Amino acid sequence: MSRGFVRDGDQEEVPMVPQRAYLPEGVPNFVTRSGLEMLLAEKEALMMERKNLSISNENEKRIAQNFINAKLQLLNSRIADARVVEPEDQHPDEVTFGATITLKNVTAGKVQSFQIVGVDEADVAGGKISFISPLAKVLINKKAGERVKLKRDKEDIVFEIIEIAYK
């Protein structure tokens, strides 16, 4: 349609939707069972939010619906690509996806535990690191008792793997 037939106020705003957690092109979207449940719960919440929009201004309502729809589109893509990795399918003596690893920072003497999870599940404060994180990458396929070196700009960090568990 020609611009001559469109009023300036009729232009639909394109919603700016933040991207989901970074997942490199071609890398499988591995998730834990609870990670898939989290994604499905997020989808349900967005659908309920869209259904229960209580905005009287039609233009504002349409913009809000478009924003939710855009978020749902990104989320549906993640859900469709999700590959659940079951803990019982993993080698119990090696660090792989889904493992909870207890590590000792050899230099600082500090002991921490992390679970290796999908990109959408990652929460460092909650003890969950993405499988594409630098730490997870150096831990994969290692065994209890081994040491790994995490390369850092200023100083490398050496960790000793204390324990590997699958929950």
C-alpha positions as a LaTeX table, in Angstrom:
\begin{tabular}{lrrr}
\hline
Residue & $x$ (\AA) & $y$ (\AA) & $z$ (\AA) \\
\hline
Met1 & 0.00 & 0.00 & 0.00 \\
Ser2 & 1.24 & 3.48 & $-0.80$ \\
Arg3 & 2.31 & 5.69 & 2.14 \\
Gly4 & $-0.28$ & 8.19 & 0.91 \\
Phe5 & $-3.07$ & 5.97 & 2.21 \\
Val6 & $-1.64$ & 5.41 & 5.71 \\
Arg7 & $-2.15$ & 7.79 & 8.59 \\
Asp8 & 0.92 & 8.42 & 10.74 \\
Gly9 & $-0.86$ & 7.15 & 13.85 \\
Asp10 & $-1.74$ & 3.83 & 12.16 \\
Gln11 & 1.82 & 2.53 & 12.04 \\
Glu12 & 2.19 & $-0.56$ & 14.22 \\
Glu13 & 5.12 & $-0.41$ & 16.59 \\
Val14 & 7.49 & $-3.33$ & 16.25 \\
Pro15 & 8.08 & $-4.72$ & 19.73 \\
Met16 & 11.68 & $-4.84$ & 20.92 \\
Val17 & 12.01 & $-8.25$ & 22.52 \\
Pro18 & 15.20 & $-9.17$ & 24.36 \\
Gln19 & 16.90 & $-12.25$ & 22.97 \\
Arg20 & 16.98 & $-15.42$ & 25.03 \\
Ala21 & 20.20 & $-16.73$ & 26.53 \\
Tyr22 & 22.92 & $-17.12$ & 23.92 \\
Leu23 & 23.13 & $-20.49$ & 22.18 \\
Pro24 & 25.64 & $-20.68$ & 19.30 \\
Glu25 & 24.32 & $-21.58$ & 15.85 \\
Gly26 & 24.35 & $-25.34$ & 15.29 \\
Val27 & 24.80 & $-26.23$ & 18.98 \\
Pro28 & 22.06 & $-28.55$ & 20.30 \\
Asn29 & 19.74 & $-27.04$ & 22.91 \\
Phe30 & 20.45 & $-29.53$ & 25.71 \\
Val31 & 18.20 & $-29.16$ & 28.75 \\
Thr32 & 17.61 & $-31.02$ & 31.96 \\
Arg33 & 14.14 & $-32.43$ & 32.67 \\
Ser34 & 13.52 & $-29.56$ & 35.12 \\
Gly35 & 14.83 & $-27.11$ & 32.52 \\
Leu36 & 12.21 & $-28.27$ & 30.02 \\
Glu37 & 9.54 & $-27.99$ & 32.72 \\
Met38 & 10.74 & $-24.44$ & 33.42 \\
Leu39 & 10.43 & $-23.52$ & 29.72 \\
Leu40 & 6.93 & $-25.03$ & 29.51 \\
Ala41 & 5.87 & $-23.16$ & 32.68 \\
Glu42 & 7.20 & $-19.93$ & 31.17 \\
Lys43 & 5.16 & $-20.60$ & 28.02 \\
Glu44 & 2.01 & $-21.22$ & 30.07 \\
Ala45 & 2.58 & $-17.99$ & 32.04 \\
Leu46 & 2.99 & $-15.97$ & 28.84 \\
Met47 & $-0.16$ & $-17.47$ & 27.34 \\
Met48 & $-2.10$ & $-16.63$ & 30.52 \\
Glu49 & $-0.66$ & $-13.11$ & 30.50 \\
Arg50 & $-1.79$ & $-12.65$ & 26.88 \\
Lys51 & $-5.26$ & $-14.03$ & 27.67 \\
Asn52 & $-5.70$ & $-11.82$ & 30.75 \\
Leu53 & $-4.53$ & $-8.51$ & 29.29 \\
Ser54 & $-6.76$ & $-5.83$ & 30.74 \\
Ile55 & $-5.84$ & $-2.85$ & 28.60 \\
Ser56 & $-8.80$ & $-0.84$ & 27.37 \\
Asn57 & $-6.95$ & 1.12 & 24.67 \\
Glu58 & $-7.02$ & $-1.15$ & 21.60 \\
Asn59 & $-3.74$ & 0.14 & 20.18 \\
Glu60 & $-1.90$ & $-0.38$ & 23.49 \\
Lys61 & $-3.49$ & $-3.82$ & 23.85 \\
Arg62 & $-2.38$ & $-4.82$ & 20.34 \\
Ile63 & 1.18 & $-3.65$ & 21.10 \\
Ala64 & 1.20 & $-5.65$ & 24.36 \\
Gln65 & $-0.13$ & $-8.72$ & 22.54 \\
Asn66 & 2.53 & $-8.36$ & 19.83 \\
Phe67 & 5.23 & $-8.17$ & 22.51 \\
Ile68 & 3.96 & $-11.34$ & 24.22 \\
Asn69 & 3.59 & $-13.10$ & 20.85 \\
Ala70 & 7.18 & $-12.22$ & 19.95 \\
Lys71 & 8.40 & $-13.61$ & 23.29 \\
Leu72 & 6.33 & $-16.75$ & 22.73 \\
Gln73 & 7.81 & $-17.20$ & 19.26 \\
Leu74 & 11.36 & $-17.19$ & 20.66 \\
Leu75 & 10.35 & $-19.47$ & 23.52 \\
Asn76 & 8.51 & $-21.93$ & 21.24 \\
Ser77 & 11.62 & $-22.19$ & 19.10 \\
Arg78 & 13.71 & $-23.07$ & 22.18 \\
Ile79 & 11.15 & $-25.64$ & 23.32 \\
Ala80 & 10.96 & $-27.22$ & 19.85 \\
Asp81 & 14.76 & $-27.54$ & 19.72 \\
Ala82 & 15.14 & $-28.79$ & 23.31 \\
Arg83 & 16.88 & $-32.12$ & 23.81 \\
Val84 & 16.35 & $-33.50$ & 27.30 \\
Val85 & 19.42 & $-35.22$ & 28.71 \\
Glu86 & 18.52 & $-37.74$ & 31.41 \\
Pro87 & 20.96 & $-38.15$ & 34.33 \\
Glu88 & 20.69 & $-41.95$ & 34.28 \\
Asp89 & 21.99 & $-41.95$ & 30.68 \\
Gln90 & 25.26 & $-40.27$ & 31.74 \\
His91 & 28.51 & $-41.96$ & 32.73 \\
Pro92 & 28.50 & $-41.56$ & 36.55 \\
Asp93 & 32.30 & $-41.23$ & 36.86 \\
Glu94 & 32.74 & $-38.45$ & 34.29 \\
Val95 & 31.60 & $-34.85$ & 34.13 \\
Thr96 & 28.93 & $-34.51$ & 31.45 \\
Phe97 & 25.75 & $-32.51$ & 30.95 \\
Gly98 & 23.56 & $-32.53$ & 34.07 \\
Ala99 & 26.38 & $-33.36$ & 36.48 \\
Thr100 & 26.70 & $-31.56$ & 39.79 \\
Ile101 & 30.39 & $-31.07$ & 40.38 \\
Thr102 & 32.04 & $-30.13$ & 43.64 \\
Leu103 & 35.22 & $-28.19$ & 42.91 \\
Lys104 & 38.05 & $-26.88$ & 45.02 \\
Asn105 & 39.78 & $-23.71$ & 43.86 \\
Val106 & 43.35 & $-24.89$ & 44.46 \\
Thr107 & 44.75 & $-21.36$ & 44.92 \\
Ala108 & 42.01 & $-19.93$ & 47.14 \\
Gly109 & 41.08 & $-23.18$ & 48.88 \\
Lys110 & 37.41 & $-22.40$ & 48.32 \\
Val111 & 34.99 & $-25.29$ & 47.63 \\
Gln112 & 31.98 & $-24.74$ & 45.35 \\
Ser113 & 29.38 & $-26.90$ & 43.64 \\
Phe114 & 27.88 & $-26.31$ & 40.22 \\
Gln115 & 25.44 & $-28.20$ & 38.03 \\
Ile116 & 25.99 & $-28.13$ & 34.27 \\
Val117 & 22.67 & $-27.21$ & 32.66 \\
Gly118 & 21.14 & $-25.72$ & 29.51 \\
Val119 & 21.61 & $-22.09$ & 28.53 \\
Asp120 & 18.10 & $-21.06$ & 29.62 \\
Glu121 & 18.55 & $-22.74$ & 33.02 \\
Ala122 & 21.91 & $-21.19$ & 33.89 \\
Asp123 & 22.00 & $-19.23$ & 37.15 \\
Val124 & 25.48 & $-18.87$ & 38.61 \\
Ala125 & 24.14 & $-17.54$ & 41.92 \\
Gly126 & 21.93 & $-20.64$ & 42.10 \\
Gly127 & 24.86 & $-22.96$ & 41.36 \\
Lys128 & 23.92 & $-23.70$ & 37.73 \\
Ile129 & 26.30 & $-23.04$ & 34.84 \\
Ser130 & 25.58 & $-23.33$ & 31.14 \\
Phe131 & 27.16 & $-26.21$ & 29.26 \\
Ile132 & 28.71 & $-23.67$ & 26.87 \\
Ser133 & 30.39 & $-21.70$ & 29.67 \\
Pro134 & 34.20 & $-21.74$ & 29.81 \\
Leu135 & 34.19 & $-23.59$ & 33.15 \\
Ala136 & 31.82 & $-26.29$ & 31.92 \\
Lys137 & 33.89 & $-26.76$ & 28.76 \\
Val138 & 37.09 & $-27.48$ & 30.73 \\
Leu139 & 35.23 & $-29.85$ & 33.07 \\
Ile140 & 33.52 & $-32.03$ & 30.44 \\
Asn141 & 34.83 & $-35.62$ & 30.34 \\
Lys142 & 37.00 & $-35.14$ & 33.45 \\
Lys143 & 36.90 & $-37.42$ & 36.51 \\
Ala144 & 37.00 & $-36.90$ & 40.26 \\
Gly145 & 40.52 & $-36.16$ & 41.45 \\
Glu146 & 41.57 & $-34.48$ & 38.20 \\
Arg147 & 42.66 & $-30.87$ & 38.01 \\
Val148 & 41.52 & $-28.43$ & 35.33 \\
Lys149 & 42.80 & $-24.99$ & 34.42 \\
Leu150 & 40.40 & $-22.19$ & 33.58 \\
Lys151 & 42.21 & $-19.64$ & 31.43 \\
Arg152 & 41.64 & $-16.06$ & 32.61 \\
Asp153 & 43.00 & $-12.74$ & 31.32 \\
Lys154 & 45.01 & $-11.93$ & 34.43 \\
Glu155 & 45.49 & $-15.23$ & 36.21 \\
Asp156 & 44.51 & $-18.80$ & 35.42 \\
Ile157 & 42.42 & $-20.64$ & 38.02 \\
Val158 & 43.12 & $-24.26$ & 38.84 \\
Phe159 & 40.26 & $-26.40$ & 40.14 \\
Glu160 & 40.37 & $-29.89$ & 41.56 \\
Ile161 & 37.28 & $-32.01$ & 40.97 \\
Ile162 & 36.23 & $-33.34$ & 44.38 \\
Glu163 & 32.96 & $-35.07$ & 43.51 \\
Ile164 & 30.65 & $-35.77$ & 40.56 \\
Ala165 & 26.97 & $-36.50$ & 41.15 \\
Tyr166 & 23.87 & $-36.86$ & 39.00 \\
Lys167 & 20.56 & $-35.98$ & 40.64 \\
\hline
\end{tabular}
